[in-house]
Amino acid sequence: MTTSEPSAMLPSERRAKVIELLRRRGTVRVHDLADELEVSAITVRRDITLLAEQGLVRRVRGGATVTAAVADDALAHSASHGYSASHPAESNGSAASVAERRLPGERPGQPTVGLVVPSLDYYWPDVIKGVREAAAEADVRIVLRGATYEAADERRQLTRLVEAVGVDGLLVAPTTTGDEGEALMRWLRSVDVPVVLIERTPTDSYHGAVESVVSDHARGAAMAVRHLAELGHRRIGLSTTAKSPTSPHVRRGWREACAELGLPVDGVPDVHTVDRPDAEWPAALDALLDACVESGTTALVVHSDPEAISLVERCQERGIRVPEDLALVTYDDEVAELSDPPLTAIRPPKAAVGRAAVTLLAERLNDPDPHRPAHRIVIEPRLIVRSSS
């Protein structure tokens, strides 16, 4: 396959050729068209987008099919006058009707990228901010969808973006575990657009299929342990929320840092708790504090801010002084500084992750080389020292 754009074929000629191929074959996949026309897949997708706006073709998953009602007229016109998708009034309908079919804010030829995140309320707004900043610089249009940490919901949102919107690429923070998560990852591997995972790492089975940008949560947890150890703490416990995808990475970093520093992990609290809104949270909170007192634990790393703030409140109710009796470092730094006392925190590079994800996807869209290696970007968090330690 030749991946460079041939200079002999003008865009108008190439789009006429797309219509001709679709008319002869019915439905054709994007990559088959790219191979035959000797152009990149993103070029074909942009051509299909422009042709679909004019009602000449219809997007289908992974490709396109010609619109029978106008195919003959379009071919006749392209043969006699030279078809140009940049002049909608010469093809099917007026310029106004084409503008009505175009998505709001979309410009002809501008890549459209779908963004699916599990929450629009906590953690993810800063990631979205980074995405928006980088998208503006790269001239990429973003279509945002919020999911619910459920693989089935994520699959539904992603399918709509690929099949109905016809996006050129996907940025997604998917569920990767369990049967549904595994099925979702297989689906992401199969889609005909480039995919970049945000704050998720594909399992070994899917390396090479998708790219990723993540915070180094394990290193962030290790920063918290080292900070507390430098202050003289020798028994440092850990509390994470059971349902969070971040928790396993935080736990791994805590364990590795404790091992490196010769600190015990047995005999100190190492707990998965329910989320703070859960009805069982008050009991879990008291059990955690009881374990700290009984084991002589003098410091805790807590994921995430709401749980850490609630822990401070319960410490005050029980007469446990922070940081004199129990030092705390929270993980996320969404609202940590608003606690009393303000919480020392590990701050993941959320906006930087969003910016890097867009940059990585834009590079993939602009690189026609099908053998471009998969990229994995890991960005380091920061330690923000406040009064709780």
Phi and psi in degrees as a GROMACS rama.xvg file:
@    title "Ramachandran Plot"
@    xaxis  label "Phi"
@    yaxis  label "Psi"
@TYPE xy
-94.6116  123.837  THR-2
-100.701  -7.37809  THR-3
-78.9786  152.071  SER-4
-76.0658  119.645  GLU-5
-69.4934  132.151  PRO-6
-76.1664  -18.3276  SER-7
-71.196  -24.6696  ALA-8
-104.674  119.222  MET-9
-73.4817  156.769  LEU-10
-54.7389  -39.8384  PRO-11
-64.798  -38.9564  SER-12
-67.5095  -39.14  GLU-13
-64.5632  -41.5241  ARG-14
-69.0516  -35.0983  ARG-15
-63.2593  -37.264  ALA-16
-66.6208  -38.1054  LYS-17
-58.4948  -47.797  VAL-18
-61.8506  -41.1826  ILE-19
-61.5726  -44.3871  GLU-20
-65.1999  -40.3103  LEU-21
-66.3481  -39.4244  LEU-22
-64.489  -38.0815  ARG-23
-76.6661  -33.0312  ARG-24
-110.896  -9.66103  ARG-25
89.5699  -89.539  GLY-26
-117.313  133.453  THR-27
-132.71  138.725  VAL-28
-76.2996  152.09  ARG-29
-56.2889  -47.651  VAL-30
-67.9869  -30.8484  HIS-31
-67.1026  -42.489  ASP-32
-62.3932  -41.6185  LEU-33
-62.1579  -41.8529  ALA-34
-63.259  -45.6421  ASP-35
-69.1059  -36.7067  GLU-36
-88.338  -8.06573  LEU-37
58.3808  49.0448  GLU-38
-133.934  174.231  VAL-39
-77.3663  158.414  SER-40
-61.9263  -35.6608  ALA-41
-66.4861  -34.5415  ILE-42
-62.7783  -43.4536  THR-43
-63.2067  -42.9486  VAL-44
-61.7878  -39.673  ARG-45
-66.6771  -39.8366  ARG-46
-60.7125  -44.7572  ASP-47
-62.8959  -39.3834  ILE-48
-59.9769  -46.4982  THR-49
-65.368  -41.466  LEU-50
-67.7898  -36.7392  LEU-51
-67.2952  -35.5367  ALA-52
-60.6045  -28.3696  GLU-53
-96.5626  4.62918  GLN-54
77.0031  13.9011  GLY-55
-86.7752  -28.5797  LEU-56
-135.236  166.73  VAL-57
-126.623  128.977  ARG-58
-67.2394  140.367  ARG-59
-132.151  169.047  VAL-60
-61.2082  121.121  ARG-61
82.2688  -1.93624  GLY-62
-172.449  -143.473  GLY-63
-156.825  161.9  ALA-64
-135.404  150.271  THR-65
-75.7957  148.896  VAL-66
-85.4822  112.421  THR-67
-59.3483  -34.937  ALA-68
-66.0264  -24.0348  ALA-69
-122.142  -3.22294  VAL-70
-60.0703  -45.9695  ALA-71
-63.1537  -44.5882  ASP-72
-62.8223  -40.4015  ASP-73
-64.4869  -41.674  ALA-74
-66.6248  -42.3281  LEU-75
-61.7979  -41.9359  ALA-76
-64.4969  -44.9937  HIS-77
-64.988  -33.8012  SER-78
-70.6941  -36.8292  ALA-79
-91.4413  -27.891  SER-80
-122.197  -15.7401  HIS-81
87.3812  101.442  GLY-82
-70.5616  137.983  TYR-83
-137.014  118.917  SER-84
-72.489  -9.1369  ALA-85
-86.1963  -0.71844  SER-86
-123.755  78.144  HIS-87
-62.2496  -27.3873  PRO-88
-67.4404  -19.5575  ALA-89
-85.7186  -8.333  GLU-90
-112.477  -104.026  SER-91
-111.546  97.911  ASN-92
93.6176  172.156  GLY-93
-82.7779  169.842  SER-94
-61.7161  -34.0316  ALA-95
-65.1279  -40.4601  ALA-96
-67.7113  -34.5075  SER-97
-65.6845  -42.7799  VAL-98
-61.0898  -34.5142  ALA-99
-66.9349  -32.1535  GLU-100
-80.3235  -22.7132  ARG-101
-71.7475  142.361  ARG-102
-63.5219  148.198  LEU-103
-56.4179  130.797  PRO-104
82.9428  -6.27175  GLY-105
-83.8053  137.906  GLU-106
-110.659  150.095  ARG-107
-55.0561  130.348  PRO-108
82.5616  -7.337  GLY-109
-78.0388  126.72  GLN-110
-62.2804  139.951  PRO-111
-113.468  128.325  THR-112
-120.34  130.728  VAL-113
-85.3861  136.268  GLY-114
-122.825  119.356  LEU-115
-122.804  118.106  VAL-116
-122.752  153.963  VAL-117
-77.5327  -11.2022  PRO-118
-155.003  144.331  SER-119
-105.611  5.37256  LEU-120
-109.836  -45.3026  ASP-121
-124.739  135.464  TYR-122
74.1283  -49.6691  TYR-123
-75.9774  -23.985  TRP-124
-55.1239  -38.2506  PRO-125
-69.9438  -34.5988  ASP-126
-62.6946  -45.5283  VAL-127
-61.7522  -38.4763  ILE-128
-58.9896  -44.4918  LYS-129
-63.6596  -39.0669  GLY-130
-60.7823  -46.021  VAL-131
-61.86  -42.7988  ARG-132
-61.7991  -47.511  GLU-133
-70.2707  -34.8949  ALA-134
-64.2956  -38.6394  ALA-135
-63.0066  -40.5008  ALA-136
-69.1291  -35.991  GLU-137
-89.5309  -0.573001  ALA-138
57.016  49.8602  ASP-139
-115.864  135.213  VAL-140
-90.7268  132.358  ARG-141
-106.728  133.2  ILE-142
-114.241  114.169  VAL-143
-95.3958  138.376  LEU-144
-134.044  135.806  ARG-145
-101.576  133.875  GLY-146
-111.968  -160.081  ALA-147
-139.297  31.6207  THR-148
59.7949  23.6062  TYR-149
-119.988  127.956  GLU-150
-59.9994  -38.3112  ALA-151
-63.6779  -40.7963  ALA-152
-67.6368  -41.6616  ASP-153
-62.1019  -42.7371  GLU-154
-61.6497  -40.6348  ARG-155
-63.5028  -45.3427  ARG-156
-65.0425  -42.6567  GLN-157
-66.5065  -39.8487  LEU-158
-61.4719  -42.1548  THR-159
-61.6956  -41.5096  ARG-160
-65.1677  -39.8604  LEU-161
-75.8945  -45.6944  VAL-162
-90.7104  -37.5864  GLU-163
-92.2767  -47.3217  ALA-164
-79.3032  -34.5309  VAL-165
74.3611  45.2484  GLY-166
-65.7741  156.591  VAL-167
-88.1601  -15.6228  ASP-168
-166.717  168.123  GLY-169
-130.122  134.904  LEU-170
-112.926  125.435  LEU-171
-151.432  143.69  VAL-172
-111.721  82.7163  ALA-173
-87.921  162.647  PRO-174
-70.8708  129.839  THR-175
-115.396  -6.12927  THR-176
-109.222  163.766  THR-177
77.1745  171.995  GLY-178
-61.6278  -43.1036  ASP-179
-68.8295  -36.7762  GLU-180
-65.446  -41.0615  GLY-181
-63.4617  -41.5033  GLU-182
-64.1219  -39.1786  ALA-183
-63.8091  -41.5091  LEU-184
-64.4551  -38.182  MET-185
-63.2702  -39.0777  ARG-186
-65.4103  -43.2059  TRP-187
-61.0941  -35.7679  LEU-188
-66.0804  -28.2562  ARG-189
-90.5153  -16.3692  SER-190
-67.2465  154.596  VAL-191
-93.6583  25.5181  ASP-192
-132.4  153.495  VAL-193
-66.306  146.029  PRO-194
-127.898  133.266  VAL-195
-122.311  122.801  VAL-196
-81.5104  139.977  LEU-197
-111.734  123.874  ILE-198
56.1135  27.9051  GLU-199
-140.849  144.943  ARG-200
-117.024  128.086  THR-201
-65.6893  150.006  PRO-202
-67.3653  166.457  THR-203
-57.2804  -31.2106  ASP-204
-62.9549  -21.6349  SER-205
-115.349  11.1439  TYR-206
-61.6091  139.785  HIS-207
93.9983  -18.755  GLY-208
-89.3064  -37.3511  ALA-209
-133.722  161.273  VAL-210
-108.601  170.446  GLU-211
-152.714  152.841  SER-212
-131.643  124.843  VAL-213
-137.032  154.36  VAL-214
-77.038  145.199  SER-215
-83.522  77.5263  ASP-216
-63.1999  -35.4666  HIS-217
-62.7417  -43.2628  ALA-218
-65.9973  -36.069  ARG-219
-61.0415  -44.5698  GLY-220
-63.4127  -38.4221  ALA-221
-64.5772  -35.6436  ALA-222
-59.1281  -42.7325  MET-223
-63.2429  -44.4531  ALA-224
-63.251  -45.2627  VAL-225
-63.7441  -39.5368  ARG-226
-60.0246  -47.0884  HIS-227
-66.7811  -38.2653  LEU-228
-64.7981  -38.2732  ALA-229
-63.3075  -25.3336  GLU-230
-84.2873  -0.546527  LEU-231
103.51  -0.251196  GLY-232
-75.5531  132.898  HIS-233
-113.611  -14.1057  ARG-234
-124.168  100.029  ARG-235
-116.888  115.671  ILE-236
-94.3303  178.398  GLY-237
-140.198  138.342  LEU-238
-133.2  122.611  SER-239
-128.125  159.483  THR-240
-87.6496  136.261  THR-241
-63.6183  -33.92  ALA-242
-91.6485  -4.21486  LYS-243
-78.9669  132.583  SER-244
-65.4575  -18.2597  PRO-245
-78.3074  -27.2599  THR-246
-54.7501  -44.5667  SER-247
-60.2015  -35.4171  PRO-248
-71.4924  -41.0378  HIS-249
-61.8786  -43.2012  VAL-250
-63.4433  -42.0717  ARG-251
-62.2366  -43.7563  ARG-252
-64.5874  -39.2392  GLY-253
-61.7736  -47.0192  TRP-254
-64.2254  -44.5675  ARG-255
-64.5673  -40.744  GLU-256
-68.4239  -41.3694  ALA-257
-61.4669  -42.3714  CYS-258
-63.1781  -42.4531  ALA-259
-63.6463  -35.6264  GLU-260
-93.6544  0.13768  LEU-261
73.1509  28.1853  GLY-262
-96.6157  146.419  LEU-263
-74.1705  143.705  PRO-264
-111.374  -17.3672  VAL-265
-91.1953  138.033  ASP-266
89.096  -2.11818  GLY-267
-117.509  156.275  VAL-268
-58.8577  130.761  PRO-269
-142.435  90.7559  ASP-270
-125.67  146.532  VAL-271
-99.3992  119.844  HIS-272
-108.882  164.058  THR-273
-70.4501  163.564  VAL-274
-67.4352  155.4  ASP-275
-55.783  -38.2908  ARG-276
-69.4026  -12.8446  PRO-277
-66.5016  145.243  ASP-278
-62.7314  -24.3  ALA-279
-86.5629  -1.32219  GLU-280
-60.9597  -46.7045  TRP-281
-55.8901  -42.5339  PRO-282
-65.9772  -40.4397  ALA-283
-64.3127  -35.5961  ALA-284
-65.6731  -46.7141  LEU-285
-65.053  -37.4761  ASP-286
-62.9959  -38.5251  ALA-287
-65.016  -46.1493  LEU-288
-66.3803  -37.7041  LEU-289
-59.4858  -42.5954  ASP-290
-65.1197  -36.7532  ALA-291
-63.6568  -45.9028  CYS-292
-64.0199  -46.287  VAL-293
-67.0545  -32.6934  GLU-294
-94.579  -3.95655  SER-295
72.9634  23.3282  GLY-296
-73.2333  128.774  THR-297
-111.031  -1.05114  THR-298
-152.397  149.991  ALA-299
-136.44  141.889  LEU-300
-102.211  126.058  VAL-301
-125.124  129.329  VAL-302
-115.813  116.225  HIS-303
-130.626  -159.833  SER-304
-55.7959  -48.9497  ASP-305
-58.8633  -39.1906  PRO-306
-68.1315  -38.9213  GLU-307
-67.2803  -41.0752  ALA-308
-64.8426  -41.8762  ILE-309
-62.9513  -36.517  SER-310
-63.6298  -41.7693  LEU-311
-60.5963  -44.6309  VAL-312
-59.6988  -42.4699  GLU-313
-69.7626  -34.9821  ARG-314
-59.7564  -43.6912  CYS-315
-63.2662  -39.1731  GLN-316
-65.6195  -31.0217  GLU-317
-96.4424  0.803816  ARG-318
78.6774  20.9401  GLY-319
-94.1347  119.179  ILE-320
-83.9175  137.01  ARG-321
-116.31  118.168  VAL-322
-102.509  4.25685  PRO-323
-60.0664  -44.0397  GLU-324
-94.3793  -31.8981  ASP-325
-147.496  111.745  LEU-326
-85.444  145.873  ALA-327
-130.347  139.147  LEU-328
-126.879  123.95  VAL-329
-97.3492  160.414  THR-330
-118.866  121.231  TYR-331
135.107  -46.1385  ASP-332
57.2151  47.2708  ASP-333
-84.3638  -48.6858  GLU-334
-134.822  19.7715  VAL-335
-61.0199  -35.8786  ALA-336
-70.9382  -13.927  GLU-337
-86.8551  -5.12643  LEU-338
-70.905  165.517  SER-339
-127.881  100.919  ASP-340
-76.6918  159.749  PRO-341
-57.9931  141.368  PRO-342
-93.2908  131.353  LEU-343
-60.9105  139.414  THR-344
-144.82  153.111  ALA-345
-96.0346  124.928  ILE-346
-108.151  105.726  ARG-347
-62.4697  150.682  PRO-348
-82.8897  65.9593  PRO-349
-60.8496  -50.7547  LYS-350
-63.944  -38.6851  ALA-351
-63.9969  -36.5386  ALA-352
-62.2234  -45.2825  VAL-353
-61.5448  -43.6764  GLY-354
-64.0301  -43.9493  ARG-355
-65.4695  -34.9049  ALA-356
-64.4414  -43.0327  ALA-357
-65.328  -44.0007  VAL-358
-59.921  -43.7034  THR-359
-63.5745  -43.8073  LEU-360
-67.8316  -40.4124  LEU-361
-62.0056  -39.5847  ALA-362
-63.9054  -38.9481  GLU-363
-66.0111  -41.8996  ARG-364
-65.1824  -33.5268  LEU-365
-90.5665  -4.28948  ASN-366
-106.163  109.981  ASP-367
-75.8969  -5.21698  PRO-368
-70.4657  113.502  ASP-369
-70.1244  -11.8338  PRO-370
-100.466  10.1154  HIS-371
-55.331  128.235  ARG-372
-68.6864  150.923  PRO-373
-68.9881  141.438  ALA-374
-109.667  137.923  HIS-375
-122.908  116.073  ARG-376
-107.169  128.598  ILE-377
-121.161  126.077  VAL-378
-118.379  136.428  ILE-379
-82.6863  136.973  GLU-380
-74.2201  178.806  PRO-381
-123.471  149.133  ARG-382
-95.9127  124.53  LEU-383
-112.48  109.099  ILE-384
-87.0718  126.481  VAL-385
-132.858  -159.399  ARG-386
-76.516  -17.6365  SER-387
-76.86  -4.38056  SER-388
